[in-house]
Amino acid sequence: MTPRASAILGLLVFGLSLACHAPPSSGTKARPRVGLVLKTLNSPFFIEMRKGAVDSAAKEGIDLVIQAAEREVDVEKQMQIIENLIQTRIEALLITPSGSREIVAALAKVNAAGIPIIVIDDRIDETAAAQAGVKTVSYVGSDNVEGGRVAGRALVEMSGGIARVALLEGTPGHETGDSRLRGFKEAIAGSPGIKVAASQTANWERDQGFTVFQNMMQAHPEIDSVFACNDIMALGAVEAIDAAGRAGTIRVIGFDAVDDARAAIEAGAMAASVAQLPAEMGRIAVESAVKVLRGQTVPAEQLVRIELVRKAVLPK
């Protein structure tokens, strides 16, 4: 090879090397990558939330990574998911905490990585967060205490102020379930004719709702009402009522107004449910993440409306 040819070849190789390592142009900037960690995708409530978030992500042009544990109560799995997402360099985290206190340790790592956090549906424990120095950008959800009050006022109205009620609690220590119970008890406190006959956790699950309420009916046959902190447990209670041959004798009030609960209400198997619009929560959370990544501010608290769903009354 002649010296001239060798020089030309060297220049070509050098130019190719520059081309391979050249930084991308501003027109090829990657889409923002946001993580959405749900409690589970086995629940109609979180399926609706996912849909709202996905629709919003498509509109906003972001890469939304959605992950969840198999069961709502599996906080350890949720913490693992969060740690893995940190390693994949997400730019914002949207989280529905499986444990209000337990999740704080994982969120501290998110803060340390400089990733903004938006909490959805279930608030984190304020004391635990303060002790760990955890900061969140915004809370998107409903007022669960007021939702419990709505359910309690509905029972007072339906029963005429006289009832023997069973309570199906969420996982103990979870802000969502605890707040709904607190609101419900506040609402019935002024009606001495309403007594709580039994109260026990069913851990948000349908099969546990069935088993727990079945046992409650056997131990307390006087029960004529039940308030479940979510519709999944309420639907389990409906199955237990049917199995015991007591359909139509026990009023069931749930929370979330998922499609199966709405159908049960129209069929007369449930009396009511409190709706809180999970798709709207997903939409607002994604929009808030986009604003934060653009350097904009968002409200520290963003509440969606709640409403009582009862059987439709057709005009005569």
Secondary structure as GFF3:
##gff-version 3
##sequence-region A 1 316
A	DSSP	alpha_helix	3	21	.	.	.	ID=ss1
A	DSSP	three_ten_helix	26	28	.	.	.	ID=ss2
A	DSSP	beta_strand	33	40	.	.	.	ID=ss3
A	DSSP	alpha_helix	44	60	.	.	.	ID=ss4
A	DSSP	beta_strand	63	69	.	.	.	ID=ss5
A	DSSP	alpha_helix	75	87	.	.	.	ID=ss6
A	DSSP	beta_strand	92	95	.	.	.	ID=ss7
A	DSSP	alpha_helix	104	112	.	.	.	ID=ss8
A	DSSP	beta_strand	117	120	.	.	.	ID=ss9
A	DSSP	alpha_helix	126	132	.	.	.	ID=ss10
A	DSSP	beta_strand	138	141	.	.	.	ID=ss11
A	DSSP	alpha_helix	144	159	.	.	.	ID=ss12
A	DSSP	beta_strand	163	169	.	.	.	ID=ss13
A	DSSP	alpha_helix	175	188	.	.	.	ID=ss14
A	DSSP	beta_strand	194	201	.	.	.	ID=ss15
A	DSSP	alpha_helix	206	219	.	.	.	ID=ss16
A	DSSP	beta_strand	225	228	.	.	.	ID=ss17
A	DSSP	alpha_helix	231	243	.	.	.	ID=ss18
A	DSSP	beta_strand	251	256	.	.	.	ID=ss19
A	DSSP	alpha_helix	259	267	.	.	.	ID=ss20
A	DSSP	beta_strand	272	275	.	.	.	ID=ss21
A	DSSP	alpha_helix	278	293	.	.	.	ID=ss22
A	DSSP	beta_strand	301	303	.	.	.	ID=ss23
A	DSSP	beta_strand	307	309	.	.	.	ID=ss24
###
